[in-house]
Amino acid sequence: MANTDSVKNSVVELITVGIFGAFVGCLLTLFLVEKFSATSDHATLLAGFGGAVLGSCLSAVVSFILAKQASGETLSRDKEARRAEQKAYVLRLTVKASVVLSDVVAIQKTIDQSLSEANDRKLTGQPLWQRVLPIVGSYQTFDIDPSELSPLIAAKDNDLMQASVTLFMQHRNLVEAVKLYGEKRDKVKAIVMTHFNEAEGVITSGLTQDQMSALLPVGVELESIIKQIRAMLIDLKQIGERVTFGVGPAMRKYLGDDTIPVFGPPKEEAKSPAT
């Protein structure tokens, strides 16, 4: 923007100088013509000063054309640089949203697999926390850079902008909930220490009255956490798909650039969550 203003100022200065020079030349010419009209050198003086005025005008016109051309080239370069910068922001946002979506899908598949295996072992009637194993993952979260939202803000696409912010904030909450579930689930091992039998992955344990009392609040908390996680997964998956698959087409339309990457959903959708 600074380069553009500088070029515009130069054009104004050149035009002003040219007009001023032409004006002064005309005044001097008229004055000298009147003063020397009686002399024999009238024609020579008139031609000389007239040429100076004409030269000043031509110089101003040429300078204006060159400055205008340079201004156009500068504006074009600035426009291309801004577009390249916005494309980079769009790509960063789309890739990060794609990674978040992949993490959400992976967590959902892990829970569904645990529930499916519990159903195969005839444990369908047991509480969720007893059927869903701790979820092992990298627990990686992402921070959204305000610059990555700038193309969406410039395009006035408030829906996608809000969806992007919500996606990364809620993903952080999801990761914290998954970590907490794993930590609370491990506490069960410290409470239940007496085991009698293991068959097809099902462990039969014996509990004293004190152990049952200690396990009850932990079980209630675990059940609440796993239900919250499953509810978050449904919303986050929808938001993640909207951002991951929607930013590319929206920015292609806004920037008028078909080279912007567009992400699409996988060919095979995941099966419905187990109950």
C-alpha positions as CSV (number, residue, x, y, z in Angstrom):
1,M,0.0,0.0,0.0
2,A,2.9,2.4,0.7
3,N,4.3,1.8,-2.8
4,T,1.0,2.6,-4.3
5,D,0.6,5.8,-2.4
6,S,4.2,6.8,-3.4
7,V,3.5,6.3,-7.1
8,K,0.2,8.2,-6.9
9,N,2.0,11.1,-5.2
10,S,4.7,11.1,-7.9
11,V,2.0,11.3,-10.6
12,V,0.3,14.2,-8.9
13,E,3.7,16.0,-8.5
14,L,4.6,15.5,-12.1
15,I,1.2,16.8,-13.3
16,T,1.4,19.8,-11.0
17,V,4.9,20.7,-12.2
18,G,3.9,20.3,-15.9
19,I,0.8,22.5,-15.5
20,F,2.8,25.1,-13.5
21,G,5.6,25.2,-16.1
22,A,3.1,25.5,-18.9
23,F,1.3,28.3,-17.1
24,V,4.5,30.2,-16.4
25,G,5.7,29.8,-19.9
26,C,2.5,31.2,-21.3
27,L,2.6,34.2,-19.1
28,L,6.3,34.9,-20.0
29,T,5.5,34.5,-23.7
30,L,2.6,36.9,-23.6
31,F,4.6,39.4,-21.6
32,L,7.6,39.3,-23.9
33,V,5.5,39.3,-27.0
34,E,3.8,42.5,-25.8
35,K,7.1,44.1,-24.8
36,F,9.0,43.3,-27.9
37,S,6.2,43.5,-30.4
38,A,7.7,46.5,-32.0
39,T,11.1,44.9,-32.6
40,S,12.3,42.9,-35.5
41,D,13.1,39.9,-33.2
42,H,9.4,39.4,-32.4
43,A,9.1,36.2,-34.4
44,T,12.3,34.7,-33.0
45,L,11.3,35.3,-29.4
46,L,7.8,34.0,-30.0
47,A,9.0,30.8,-31.6
48,G,11.6,30.3,-28.8
49,F,9.3,30.7,-25.9
50,G,6.5,28.9,-27.7
51,G,8.8,26.0,-28.2
52,A,9.6,26.1,-24.5
53,V,6.0,26.0,-23.5
54,L,5.2,23.2,-25.9
55,G,8.2,21.2,-24.7
56,S,7.1,21.6,-21.1
57,C,3.6,20.4,-21.9
58,L,4.9,17.4,-23.8
59,S,7.3,16.5,-21.0
60,A,4.4,16.6,-18.5
61,V,2.3,14.4,-20.7
62,V,5.1,11.8,-21.2
63,S,5.9,11.9,-17.5
64,F,2.3,11.3,-16.7
65,I,2.0,8.3,-19.0
66,L,5.2,6.7,-17.7
67,A,4.1,7.3,-14.1
68,K,0.7,5.8,-14.8
69,Q,2.2,2.7,-16.4
70,A,4.6,2.3,-13.4
71,S,1.7,2.7,-11.0
72,G,-0.3,0.0,-12.9
73,E,2.6,-2.4,-12.7
74,T,3.1,-1.7,-9.0
75,L,-0.6,-2.3,-8.3
76,S,-0.5,-5.5,-10.3
77,R,2.6,-6.8,-8.3
78,D,1.0,-5.9,-5.0
79,K,-2.2,-7.6,-6.0
80,E,-0.4,-10.8,-6.9
81,A,1.6,-10.7,-3.7
82,R,-1.5,-10.3,-1.6
83,R,-3.2,-13.1,-3.4
84,A,-0.2,-15.5,-2.9
85,E,-0.2,-14.6,0.8
86,Q,-3.9,-15.3,1.1
87,K,-3.5,-18.6,-0.7
88,A,-0.8,-19.6,1.8
89,Y,-3.1,-18.8,4.7
90,V,-6.0,-20.7,3.1
91,L,-3.8,-23.8,2.7
92,R,-2.5,-23.6,6.2
93,L,-6.1,-23.4,7.6
94,T,-7.4,-26.2,5.4
95,V,-4.5,-28.6,6.3
96,K,-4.9,-27.9,10.1
97,A,-8.7,-28.4,9.9
98,S,-8.1,-31.7,8.0
99,V,-5.7,-33.0,10.7
100,V,-8.3,-32.1,13.4
101,L,-11.0,-33.8,11.4
102,S,-8.8,-36.9,11.0
103,D,-8.2,-37.0,14.8
104,V,-11.9,-36.7,15.5
105,V,-12.7,-39.6,13.1
106,A,-9.9,-41.7,14.7
107,I,-11.2,-41.2,18.2
108,Q,-14.8,-42.0,17.1
109,K,-13.6,-45.2,15.4
110,T,-11.7,-46.2,18.6
111,I,-14.8,-45.8,20.7
112,D,-17.0,-47.6,18.2
113,Q,-14.5,-50.5,18.1
114,S,-14.6,-50.8,21.9
115,L,-18.4,-50.9,21.9
116,S,-18.5,-53.4,19.1
117,E,-16.1,-55.7,20.8
118,A,-18.1,-55.4,24.1
119,N,-21.3,-56.3,22.2
120,D,-19.6,-59.4,20.8
121,R,-18.7,-60.4,24.4
122,K,-22.4,-60.0,25.5
123,L,-21.7,-56.9,27.6
124,T,-24.2,-54.6,25.8
125,G,-26.1,-54.0,29.1
126,Q,-23.0,-52.7,30.9
127,P,-22.4,-49.0,31.4
128,L,-20.5,-47.2,28.7
129,W,-17.4,-46.7,30.8
130,Q,-17.0,-50.4,31.3
131,R,-17.2,-51.0,27.6
132,V,-15.0,-48.2,26.3
133,L,-11.3,-48.7,26.9
134,P,-8.9,-45.7,27.5
135,I,-8.2,-43.9,24.2
136,V,-4.5,-43.8,23.4
137,G,-3.4,-40.9,21.2
138,S,-0.9,-38.1,20.6
139,Y,-3.2,-35.5,22.3
140,Q,-2.0,-32.9,19.8
141,T,-3.9,-29.6,19.6
142,F,-3.7,-26.7,17.2
143,D,-3.8,-23.0,17.7
144,I,-5.5,-20.9,15.0
145,D,-3.5,-17.9,13.8
146,P,-5.6,-14.8,13.2
147,S,-3.8,-14.3,9.8
148,E,-5.2,-17.7,8.7
149,L,-8.7,-16.2,9.2
150,S,-7.9,-13.0,7.2
151,P,-9.0,-14.4,3.8
152,L,-12.4,-15.5,5.3
153,I,-12.7,-12.1,7.0
154,A,-11.9,-10.3,3.7
155,A,-14.5,-12.5,1.9
156,K,-17.0,-11.6,4.7
157,D,-17.7,-15.3,5.2
158,N,-18.7,-15.2,8.8
159,D,-20.1,-18.7,8.9
160,L,-16.8,-20.3,7.9
161,M,-14.8,-18.0,10.1
162,Q,-16.9,-18.9,13.2
163,A,-16.9,-22.6,12.3
164,S,-13.1,-22.5,12.0
165,V,-12.7,-20.9,15.4
166,T,-15.2,-23.3,17.0
167,L,-13.4,-26.3,15.5
168,F,-10.0,-25.6,17.0
169,M,-11.4,-24.5,20.4
170,Q,-13.7,-27.5,20.8
171,H,-11.0,-29.9,19.6
172,R,-8.9,-28.7,22.4
173,N,-11.7,-29.5,24.8
174,L,-12.2,-32.9,23.3
175,V,-8.5,-33.8,23.7
176,E,-8.6,-32.7,27.4
177,A,-11.7,-34.8,27.9
178,V,-10.1,-37.9,26.3
179,K,-7.0,-37.4,28.5
180,L,-9.2,-37.1,31.6
181,Y,-11.1,-40.2,30.7
182,G,-7.9,-42.2,30.4
183,E,-6.6,-40.9,33.7
184,K,-9.9,-41.7,35.5
185,R,-10.1,-45.1,33.9
186,D,-6.7,-46.0,35.2
187,K,-7.9,-45.3,38.8
188,V,-10.2,-48.2,38.4
189,K,-7.2,-50.5,38.4
190,A,-6.0,-49.1,41.7
191,I,-9.4,-49.8,43.2
192,V,-10.2,-53.2,41.7
193,M,-7.3,-55.4,42.6
194,T,-8.8,-58.8,43.1
195,H,-9.5,-60.8,39.9
196,F,-10.8,-64.3,39.7
197,N,-11.0,-65.2,36.0
198,E,-10.4,-64.0,32.4
199,A,-12.3,-65.4,29.4
200,E,-12.4,-63.9,25.9
201,G,-11.1,-60.6,27.2
202,V,-13.6,-60.3,30.0
203,I,-12.1,-60.2,33.5
204,T,-14.2,-61.3,36.5
205,S,-13.3,-59.4,39.6
206,G,-14.3,-59.5,43.3
207,L,-15.1,-56.3,45.2
208,T,-15.4,-55.6,48.9
209,Q,-17.8,-53.1,50.3
210,D,-15.1,-50.5,50.6
211,Q,-14.0,-51.1,47.0
212,M,-17.6,-50.8,45.7
213,S,-18.0,-47.5,47.6
214,A,-14.7,-46.2,46.2
215,L,-15.6,-47.3,42.7
216,L,-19.1,-45.8,42.6
217,P,-18.2,-42.1,42.2
218,V,-15.4,-42.9,39.8
219,G,-17.9,-44.9,37.6
220,V,-20.4,-42.1,37.6
221,E,-17.8,-39.6,36.6
222,L,-16.4,-41.9,33.9
223,E,-19.9,-42.5,32.5
224,S,-20.5,-38.7,32.3
225,I,-17.2,-38.1,30.6
226,I,-17.6,-40.7,27.9
227,K,-21.1,-39.6,27.1
228,Q,-19.8,-36.0,26.8
229,I,-17.0,-37.2,24.5
230,R,-19.4,-39.0,22.2
231,A,-21.7,-35.9,22.0
232,M,-18.7,-33.7,21.2
233,L,-17.5,-36.1,18.4
234,I,-20.8,-35.7,16.6
235,D,-20.7,-31.9,16.5
236,L,-17.0,-31.7,15.9
237,K,-17.2,-34.1,12.9
238,Q,-19.8,-31.9,11.2
239,I,-17.9,-28.7,11.9
240,G,-14.6,-30.2,10.8
241,E,-16.2,-31.4,7.5
242,R,-17.7,-27.9,6.9
243,V,-14.3,-26.2,7.4
244,T,-12.1,-28.8,5.7
245,F,-14.3,-29.2,2.6
246,G,-15.8,-25.7,2.5
247,V,-12.8,-23.3,2.7
248,G,-11.2,-24.3,-0.6
249,P,-14.3,-23.7,-2.8
250,A,-15.2,-20.5,-1.0
251,M,-11.8,-19.1,-1.5
252,R,-11.6,-20.2,-5.1
253,K,-14.7,-18.1,-5.7
254,Y,-13.6,-15.1,-3.7
255,L,-10.0,-15.0,-5.1
256,G,-10.9,-16.2,-8.6
257,D,-8.2,-18.7,-8.5
258,D,-8.8,-22.4,-9.4
259,T,-5.4,-23.4,-8.2
260,I,-6.4,-23.2,-4.6
261,P,-6.5,-26.8,-3.2
262,V,-10.0,-28.3,-2.5
263,F,-10.3,-31.2,0.0
264,G,-13.1,-33.7,-0.4
265,P,-14.6,-36.4,1.8
266,P,-13.3,-39.9,1.6
267,K,-15.0,-42.3,-0.8
268,E,-16.1,-44.6,2.0
269,E,-17.9,-43.1,5.0
270,A,-17.4,-44.6,8.4
271,K,-20.1,-46.9,9.8
272,S,-22.7,-45.6,12.2
273,P,-21.5,-45.4,15.8
274,A,-22.2,-48.4,17.9
275,T,-24.5,-48.1,20.9
